[in-house]
Amino acid sequence: MEVEHKEHAKIDPNCEIRLGVASWDDGSKTSKSVKYTWFDKNGKAARGGEFPVEALPQALDFAIRKGYISL
């Protein structure tokens, strides 16, 4: 993912919710994705596929505020 926006997760301020260009984008930068990011012991963003259910409302609100989706 090419990160365009990020904010601290409300359920864990040591984690972030990130919005950006998806890794599967074809170069047009139109495919977007969201990630829940935590950090390893060295402070580097860890990779993972799980997204805490408790963080979904914040992720949806964030995507709406940044214009990624609309209701």
N, C-alpha and C positions, 0 to 999 in steps of 0.2 A: 504494500500500500504506500502511495505517496501522500503523506499526511498534509492536509490543508487546514484543519482545525482540530483543536484538542482542548479538553477541560478536565479538571479533577473529578473523579467519580465521587458522588455523594455518599455511597455506601462504604467507600474506602479511599480517603484522600491520598493514599500512596499509589493509587491506580489512576488511569486516565481512560476517558472515552475519546476515541479518535475518529474523525471523518476524513475521507480523502478519495483519491483515485484508486480504484480497485486494481489488484495485481493482475487480473485477467483483462484489463482494458486494452483495446486494440490500437492505442496511440492517440485516439480522439479525445481522451480525458473525459468521456461522458459516462463511463461505468463507475459508479460510486459504491463505497462500502463503509462499514462501521466496524470498529474493533474495540474490545475492552482490553486494555493493556496494563500489565503489571511488570515490575522490574526485578531483575535478578540481584544477587548479592553484590554485584559489581555496578549496579545502577543502570544496566542496559535493559532496554525493552525486551521482554520475554515473548516468545511466540507461543500461541495457543489457539485452540479452536473453540473453547468454551466461553460462554457469555452468561454471567449471573442473571437469573431471572429478575432479581431485585433491581438491577441496573437498566432493564429495558425501558421503563417509563422515562428515565432521564435521557437515554439514547434517542428515543423517539422525539422528545421535546427538543433536544439539541439539533437533530437533523431538520426539524421544522424551522427552528430559529435561524439556521444557516441556509435555508432554502433548498435543501436536498430533497425534501418531500413536502407535500401539502395534504391537508385533509380534504 
